[in-house]
Amino acid sequence: MADWFASGRIVDLVLLLVAVEIAALPWLLQRLGSRLSVYQLLPNIIAGIALMLALRASLVDAAWPWISTALLVALAAHLGDLALRLRERSPGQ
């Protein structure tokens, strides 16, 4: 099990599960009758993926620019998600 973490394969497994989740989201949202769309969830999903890629890069001792780039992508996606949520809740609309 330690090898799974040291090699970063554990993150690969989690990313595979996220891919399955993304593929199943349209069906699940429709089945639940949710008004959410996959597009509304994408910034949050991208932020999570970027954080997992930063973790993987760290686990395999990648160079710091790879880790910082993944963290910056996560930050940008997170800020995009916040902007979308604030725009949806703004009182003038």
N, CA, C and O atoms as a GROMACS GRO file, in nm:
protein
  372
    1MET      N    1   0.082  -0.119   0.000
    1MET     CA    2   0.000   0.000   0.000
    1MET      C    3   0.087   0.126   0.000
    1MET      O    4   0.053   0.225  -0.064
    2ALA      N    5   0.197   0.121   0.070
    2ALA     CA    6   0.287   0.237   0.074
    2ALA      C    7   0.336   0.271  -0.066
    2ALA      O    8   0.358   0.388  -0.098
    3ASP      N    9   0.355   0.168  -0.150
    3ASP     CA   10   0.400   0.191  -0.287
    3ASP      C   11   0.296   0.269  -0.366
    3ASP      O   12   0.332   0.350  -0.452
    4TRP      N   13   0.170   0.246  -0.340
    4TRP     CA   14   0.062   0.318  -0.409
    4TRP      C   15   0.073   0.468  -0.382
    4TRP      O   16   0.050   0.550  -0.471
    5PHE      N   17   0.108   0.503  -0.259
    5PHE     CA   18   0.122   0.644  -0.225
    5PHE      C   19   0.253   0.700  -0.278
    5PHE      O   20   0.256   0.809  -0.334
    6ALA      N   21   0.362   0.627  -0.261
    6ALA     CA   22   0.493   0.674  -0.304
    6ALA      C   23   0.499   0.695  -0.455
    6ALA      O   24   0.568   0.785  -0.503
    7SER      N   25   0.428   0.613  -0.530
    7SER     CA   26   0.431   0.623  -0.675
    7SER      C   27   0.325   0.718  -0.730
    7SER      O   28   0.327   0.752  -0.848
    8GLY      N   29   0.233   0.762  -0.645
    8GLY     CA   30   0.126   0.848  -0.691
    8GLY      C   31   0.009   0.774  -0.752
    8GLY      O   32  -0.087   0.837  -0.796
    9ARG      N   33   0.016   0.643  -0.756
    9ARG     CA   34  -0.093   0.565  -0.818
    9ARG      C   35  -0.225   0.578  -0.744
    9ARG      O   36  -0.332   0.561  -0.803
   10ILE      N   37  -0.218   0.609  -0.616
   10ILE     CA   38  -0.342   0.627  -0.540
   10ILE      C   39  -0.421   0.746  -0.596
   10ILE      O   40  -0.544   0.743  -0.603
   11VAL      N   41  -0.349   0.850  -0.635
   11VAL     CA   42  -0.414   0.967  -0.694
   11VAL      C   43  -0.471   0.931  -0.831
   11VAL      O   44  -0.578   0.977  -0.867
   12ASP      N   45  -0.399   0.849  -0.906
   12ASP     CA   46  -0.451   0.804  -1.035
   12ASP      C   47  -0.584   0.732  -1.018
   12ASP      O   48  -0.677   0.751  -1.097
   13LEU      N   49  -0.593   0.649  -0.915
   13LEU     CA   50  -0.717   0.577  -0.886
   13LEU      C   51  -0.830   0.674  -0.854
   13LEU      O   52  -0.942   0.659  -0.903
   14VAL      N   53  -0.801   0.773  -0.771
   14VAL     CA   54  -0.902   0.871  -0.735
   14VAL      C   55  -0.945   0.951  -0.858
   14VAL      O   56  -1.064   0.980  -0.876
   15LEU      N   57  -0.850   0.987  -0.943
   15LEU     CA   58  -0.884   1.060  -1.066
   15LEU      C   59  -0.971   0.975  -1.158
   15LEU      O   60  -1.060   1.028  -1.226
   16LEU      N   61  -0.947   0.846  -1.162
   16LEU     CA   62  -1.032   0.756  -1.240
   16LEU      C   63  -1.175   0.757  -1.184
   16LEU      O   64  -1.272   0.760  -1.260
   17LEU      N   65  -1.187   0.755  -1.053
   17LEU     CA   66  -1.321   0.761  -0.991
   17LEU      C   67  -1.389   0.894  -1.020
   17LEU      O   68  -1.510   0.899  -1.039
   18VAL      N   69  -1.313   1.002  -1.023
   18VAL     CA   70  -1.369   1.133  -1.057
   18VAL      C   71  -1.419   1.132  -1.202
   18VAL      O   72  -1.524   1.189  -1.232
   19ALA      N   73  -1.345   1.069  -1.290
   19ALA     CA   74  -1.388   1.060  -1.431
   19ALA      C   75  -1.521   0.983  -1.441
   19ALA      O   76  -1.609   1.022  -1.518
   20VAL      N   77  -1.535   0.877  -1.364
   20VAL     CA   78  -1.660   0.801  -1.361
   20VAL      C   79  -1.773   0.890  -1.307
   20VAL      O   80  -1.884   0.888  -1.358
   21GLU      N   81  -1.742   0.966  -1.204
   21GLU     CA   82  -1.841   1.057  -1.146
   21GLU      C   83  -1.886   1.160  -1.249
   21GLU      O   84  -2.006   1.188  -1.260
   22ILE      N   85  -1.792   1.218  -1.323
   22ILE     CA   86  -1.827   1.317  -1.424
   22ILE      C   87  -1.915   1.256  -1.531
   22ILE      O   88  -2.011   1.318  -1.577
   23ALA      N   89  -1.883   1.134  -1.571
   23ALA     CA   90  -1.963   1.066  -1.673
   23ALA      C   91  -2.104   1.036  -1.623
   23ALA      O   92  -2.200   1.039  -1.700
   24ALA      N   93  -2.118   1.007  -1.495
   24ALA     CA   94  -2.247   0.972  -1.438
   24ALA      C   95  -2.329   1.093  -1.394
   24ALA      O   96  -2.449   1.080  -1.370
   25LEU      N   97  -2.267   1.208  -1.384
   25LEU     CA   98  -2.337   1.326  -1.332
   25LEU      C   99  -2.463   1.364  -1.410
   25LEU      O  100  -2.566   1.389  -1.347
   26PRO      N  101  -2.460   1.370  -1.542
   26PRO     CA  102  -2.584   1.408  -1.611
   26PRO      C  103  -2.700   1.315  -1.578
   26PRO      O  104  -2.811   1.361  -1.553
   27TRP      N  105  -2.674   1.187  -1.578
   27TRP     CA  106  -2.780   1.089  -1.544
   27TRP      C  107  -2.827   1.109  -1.400
   27TRP      O  108  -2.948   1.110  -1.374
   28LEU      N  109  -2.732   1.125  -1.309
   28LEU     CA  110  -2.768   1.139  -1.167
   28LEU      C  111  -2.847   1.267  -1.142
   28LEU      O  112  -2.947   1.266  -1.070
   29LEU      N  113  -2.804   1.377  -1.202
   29LEU     CA  114  -2.875   1.504  -1.183
   29LEU      C  115  -3.017   1.495  -1.239
   29LEU      O  116  -3.111   1.547  -1.178
   30GLN      N  117  -3.032   1.430  -1.353
   30GLN     CA  118  -3.166   1.414  -1.412
   30GLN      C  119  -3.252   1.324  -1.323
   30GLN      O  120  -3.369   1.354  -1.299
   31ARG      N  121  -3.195   1.216  -1.275
   31ARG     CA  122  -3.270   1.123  -1.192
   31ARG      C  123  -3.317   1.187  -1.062
   31ARG      O  124  -3.426   1.158  -1.013
   32LEU      N  125  -3.234   1.276  -1.007
   32LEU     CA  126  -3.269   1.343  -0.882
   32LEU      C  127  -3.359   1.465  -0.904
   32LEU      O  128  -3.409   1.524  -0.809
   33GLY      N  129  -3.378   1.500  -1.030
   33GLY     CA  130  -3.460   1.616  -1.061
   33GLY      C  131  -3.394   1.747  -1.023
   33GLY      O  132  -3.462   1.846  -0.995
   34SER      N  133  -3.264   1.749  -1.022
   34SER     CA  134  -3.190   1.868  -0.983
   34SER      C  135  -3.192   1.972  -1.094
   34SER      O  136  -3.192   1.939  -1.212
   35ARG      N  137  -3.193   2.098  -1.053
   35ARG     CA  138  -3.186   2.207  -1.150
   35ARG      C  139  -3.041   2.239  -1.185
   35ARG      O  140  -3.016   2.321  -1.274
   36LEU      N  141  -2.948   2.177  -1.118
   36LEU     CA  142  -2.806   2.198  -1.148
   36LEU      C  143  -2.770   2.135  -1.281
   36LEU      O  144  -2.829   2.034  -1.322
   37SER      N  145  -2.675   2.193  -1.347
   37SER     CA  146  -2.621   2.132  -1.467
   37SER      C  147  -2.476   2.093  -1.440
   37SER      O  148  -2.415   2.143  -1.346
   38VAL      N  149  -2.423   2.007  -1.522
   38VAL     CA  150  -2.283   1.966  -1.509
   38VAL      C  151  -2.193   2.088  -1.523
   38VAL      O  152  -2.090   2.098  -1.456
   39TYR      N  153  -2.231   2.180  -1.610
   39TYR     CA  154  -2.150   2.300  -1.634
   39TYR      C  155  -2.137   2.386  -1.509
   39TYR      O  156  -2.034   2.449  -1.487
   40GLN      N  157  -2.241   2.388  -1.425
   40GLN     CA  158  -2.234   2.463  -1.301
   40GLN      C  159  -2.138   2.398  -1.202
   40GLN      O  160  -2.084   2.466  -1.114
   41LEU      N  161  -2.118   2.269  -1.214
   41LEU     CA  162  -2.031   2.196  -1.122
   41LEU      C  163  -1.887   2.188  -1.171
   41LEU      O  164  -1.797   2.154  -1.094
   42LEU      N  165  -1.863   2.217  -1.298
   42LEU     CA  166  -1.729   2.201  -1.355
   42LEU      C  167  -1.619   2.279  -1.284
   42LEU      O  168  -1.513   2.222  -1.261
   43PRO      N  169  -1.639   2.406  -1.249
   43PRO     CA  170  -1.529   2.475  -1.181
   43PRO      C  171  -1.488   2.405  -1.050
   43PRO      O  172  -1.369   2.398  -1.018
   44ASN      N  173  -1.585   2.356  -0.977
   44ASN     CA  174  -1.556   2.285  -0.853
   44ASN      C  175  -1.481   2.155  -0.881
   44ASN      O  176  -1.386   2.121  -0.811
   45ILE      N  177  -1.523   2.084  -0.982
   45ILE     CA  178  -1.459   1.958  -1.021
   45ILE      C  179  -1.316   1.984  -1.068
   45ILE      O  180  -1.223   1.911  -1.031
   46ILE      N  181  -1.298   2.089  -1.148
   46ILE     CA  182  -1.164   2.123  -1.198
   46ILE      C  183  -1.072   2.159  -1.082
   46ILE      O  184  -0.955   2.120  -1.081
   47ALA      N  185  -1.123   2.234  -0.985
   47ALA     CA  186  -1.041   2.270  -0.869
   47ALA      C  187  -0.997   2.144  -0.795
   47ALA      O  188  -0.881   2.133  -0.754
   48GLY      N  189  -1.088   2.049  -0.778
   48GLY     CA  190  -1.053   1.925  -0.710
   48GLY      C  191  -0.951   1.844  -0.787
   48GLY      O  192  -0.858   1.787  -0.728
   49ILE      N  193  -0.967   1.837  -0.917
   49ILE     CA  194  -0.871   1.763  -1.001
   49ILE      C  195  -0.733   1.828  -0.992
   49ILE      O  196  -0.632   1.759  -0.979
   50ALA      N  197  -0.730   1.961  -0.999
   50ALA     CA  198  -0.601   2.031  -0.992
   50ALA      C  199  -0.534   2.007  -0.857
   50ALA      O  200  -0.412   1.990  -0.851
   51LEU      N  201  -0.610   2.006  -0.750
   51LEU     CA  202  -0.552   1.978  -0.618
   51LEU      C  203  -0.497   1.835  -0.612
   51LEU      O  204  -0.391   1.811  -0.554
   52MET      N  205  -0.569   1.742  -0.672
   52MET     CA  206  -0.518   1.604  -0.674
   52MET      C  207  -0.392   1.592  -0.758
   52MET      O  208  -0.302   1.516  -0.724
   53LEU      N  209  -0.385   1.668  -0.867
   53LEU     CA  210  -0.263   1.666  -0.949
   53LEU      C  211  -0.146   1.728  -0.873
   53LEU      O  212  -0.032   1.682  -0.886
   54ALA      N  213  -0.172   1.831  -0.794
   54ALA     CA  214  -0.066   1.890  -0.711
   54ALA      C  215  -0.019   1.788  -0.607
   54ALA      O  216   0.101   1.776  -0.582
   55LEU      N  217  -0.112   1.715  -0.548
   55LEU     CA  218  -0.076   1.611  -0.452
   55LEU      C  219   0.008   1.504  -0.519
   55LEU      O  220   0.109   1.461  -0.465
   56ARG      N  221  -0.034   1.462  -0.637
   56ARG     CA  222   0.041   1.358  -0.709
   56ARG      C  223   0.182   1.405  -0.741
   56ARG      O  224   0.279   1.331  -0.724
   57ALA      N  225   0.193   1.528  -0.788
   57ALA     CA  226   0.324   1.584  -0.819
   57ALA      C  227   0.412   1.587  -0.695
   57ALA      O  228   0.532   1.559  -0.701
   58SER      N  229   0.353   1.621  -0.584
   58SER     CA  230   0.428   1.625  -0.458
   58SER      C  231   0.472   1.485  -0.415
   58SER      O  232   0.584   1.466  -0.369
   59LEU      N  233   0.383   1.388  -0.430
   59LEU     CA  234   0.415   1.252  -0.389
   59LEU      C  235   0.530   1.192  -0.469
   59LEU      O  236   0.608   1.112  -0.417
   60VAL      N  237   0.541   1.230  -0.596
   60VAL     CA  238   0.646   1.174  -0.682
   60VAL      C  239   0.767   1.267  -0.691
   60VAL      O  240   0.854   1.249  -0.777
   61ASP      N  241   0.772   1.366  -0.603
   61ASP     CA  242   0.884   1.461  -0.598
   61ASP      C  243   0.906   1.534  -0.730
   61ASP      O  244   1.020   1.549  -0.776
   62ALA      N  245   0.798   1.578  -0.791
   62ALA     CA  246   0.809   1.657  -0.913
   62ALA      C  247   0.867   1.794  -0.880
   62ALA      O  248   0.867   1.837  -0.765
   63ALA      N  249   0.915   1.860  -0.982
   63ALA     CA  250   0.971   1.994  -0.962
   63ALA      C  251   0.863   2.090  -0.914
   63ALA      O  252   0.745   2.075  -0.947
   64TRP      N  253   0.904   2.189  -0.836
   64TRP     CA  254   0.807   2.280  -0.776
   64TRP      C  255   0.721   2.354  -0.877
   64TRP      O  256   0.606   2.385  -0.844
   65PRO      N  257   0.768   2.386  -0.999
   65PRO     CA  258   0.678   2.455  -1.093
   65PRO      C  259   0.553   2.374  -1.127
   65PRO      O  260   0.447   2.431  -1.150
   66TRP      N  261   0.565   2.242  -1.131
   66TRP     CA  262   0.448   2.158  -1.159
   66TRP      C  263   0.346   2.168  -1.046
   66TRP      O  264   0.226   2.179  -1.070
   67ILE      N  265   0.397   2.164  -0.924
   67ILE     CA  266   0.308   2.172  -0.807
   67ILE      C  267   0.241   2.309  -0.800
   67ILE      O  268   0.120   2.319  -0.779
   68SER      N  269   0.320   2.415  -0.819
   68SER     CA  270   0.263   2.550  -0.809
   68SER      C  271   0.165   2.577  -0.923
   68SER      O  272   0.065   2.646  -0.903
   69THR      N  273   0.191   2.523  -1.041
   69THR     CA  274   0.098   2.542  -1.153
   69THR      C  275  -0.036   2.474  -1.123
   69THR      O  276  -0.142   2.531  -1.147
   70ALA      N  277  -0.030   2.353  -1.071
   70ALA     CA  278  -0.154   2.283  -1.037
   70ALA      C  279  -0.231   2.359  -0.929
   70ALA      O  280  -0.354   2.367  -0.933
   71LEU      N  281  -0.159   2.414  -0.831
   71LEU     CA  282  -0.225   2.491  -0.725
   71LEU      C  283  -0.285   2.620  -0.779
   71LEU      O  284  -0.393   2.661  -0.735
   72LEU      N  285  -0.218   2.684  -0.874
   72LEU     CA  286  -0.274   2.805  -0.936
   72LEU      C  287  -0.399   2.774  -1.017
   72LEU      O  288  -0.494   2.852  -1.017
   73VAL      N  289  -0.399   2.661  -1.086
   73VAL     CA  290  -0.519   2.619  -1.161
   73VAL      C  291  -0.634   2.594  -1.064
   73VAL      O  292  -0.748   2.633  -1.090
   74ALA      N  293  -0.604   2.529  -0.951
   74ALA     CA  294  -0.706   2.504  -0.851
   74ALA      C  295  -0.762   2.636  -0.796
   74ALA      O  296  -0.882   2.649  -0.777
   75LEU      N  297  -0.674   2.732  -0.772
   75LEU     CA  298  -0.718   2.862  -0.722
   75LEU      C  299  -0.806   2.932  -0.825
   75LEU      O  300  -0.912   2.985  -0.790
   76ALA      N  301  -0.765   2.932  -0.951
   76ALA     CA  302  -0.844   2.998  -1.056
   76ALA      C  303  -0.981   2.933  -1.069
   76ALA      O  304  -1.082   3.003  -1.081
   77ALA      N  305  -0.986   2.801  -1.066
   77ALA     CA  306  -1.115   2.731  -1.076
   77ALA      C  307  -1.202   2.760  -0.954
   77ALA      O  308  -1.323   2.779  -0.967
   78HIS      N  309  -1.141   2.765  -0.838
   78HIS     CA  310  -1.215   2.795  -0.715
   78HIS      C  311  -1.273   2.937  -0.721
   78HIS      O  312  -1.390   2.958  -0.686
   79LEU      N  313  -1.193   3.032  -0.764
   79LEU     CA  314  -1.242   3.170  -0.775
   79LEU      C  315  -1.352   3.180  -0.880
   79LEU      O  316  -1.448   3.255  -0.863
   80GLY      N  317  -1.339   3.105  -0.989
   80GLY     CA  318  -1.445   3.101  -1.090
   80GLY      C  319  -1.574   3.044  -1.033
   80GLY      O  320  -1.683   3.094  -1.061
   81ASP      N  321  -1.561   2.940  -0.954
   81ASP     CA  322  -1.677   2.879  -0.890
   81ASP      C  323  -1.745   2.979  -0.796
   81ASP      O  324  -1.867   2.992  -0.796
   82LEU      N  325  -1.664   3.049  -0.717
   82LEU     CA  326  -1.721   3.149  -0.627
   82LEU      C  327  -1.791   3.260  -0.704
   82LEU      O  328  -1.900   3.304  -0.665
   83ALA      N  329  -1.730   3.305  -0.812
   83ALA     CA  330  -1.792   3.411  -0.893
   83ALA      C  331  -1.927   3.366  -0.949
   83ALA      O  332  -2.024   3.441  -0.946
   84LEU      N  333  -1.933   3.242  -0.999
   84LEU     CA  334  -2.060   3.191  -1.052
   84LEU      C  335  -2.165   3.182  -0.942
   84LEU      O  336  -2.281   3.218  -0.964
   85ARG      N  337  -2.126   3.135  -0.826
   85ARG     CA  338  -2.223   3.123  -0.716
   85ARG      C  339  -2.272   3.259  -0.669
   85ARG      O  340  -2.391   3.276  -0.642
   86LEU      N  341  -2.181   3.357  -0.660
   86LEU     CA  342  -2.222   3.491  -0.617
   86LEU      C  343  -2.312   3.556  -0.720
   86LEU      O  344  -2.407   3.626  -0.683
   87ARG      N  345  -2.283   3.535  -0.848
   87ARG     CA  346  -2.366   3.592  -0.953
   87ARG      C  347  -2.506   3.531  -0.951
   87ARG      O  348  -2.605   3.600  -0.974
   88GLU      N  349  -2.514   3.400  -0.922
   88GLU     CA  350  -2.646   3.334  -0.917
   88GLU      C  351  -2.729   3.384  -0.800
   88GLU      O  352  -2.852   3.385  -0.808
   89ARG      N  353  -2.663   3.426  -0.693
   89ARG     CA  354  -2.736   3.468  -0.574
   89ARG      C  355  -2.751   3.619  -0.562
   89ARG      O  356  -2.809   3.668  -0.465
   90SER      N  357  -2.702   3.694  -0.659
   90SER     CA  358  -2.710   3.840  -0.648
   90SER      C  359  -2.855   3.884  -0.657
   90SER      O  360  -2.931   3.830  -0.737
   91PRO      N  361  -2.895   3.982  -0.574
   91PRO     CA  362  -3.037   4.018  -0.564
   91PRO      C  363  -3.096   4.083  -0.688
   91PRO      O  364  -3.218   4.076  -0.703
   92GLY      N  365  -3.025   4.144  -0.775
   92GLY     CA  366  -3.085   4.214  -0.888
   92GLY      C  367  -3.127   4.126  -1.003
   92GLY      O  368  -3.175   4.178  -1.104
   93GLN      N  369  -3.112   3.996  -0.992
   93GLN     CA  370  -3.139   3.910  -1.108
   93GLN      C  371  -3.257   3.821  -1.088
   93GLN      O  372  -3.292   3.743  -1.176
   0.00000   0.00000   0.00000
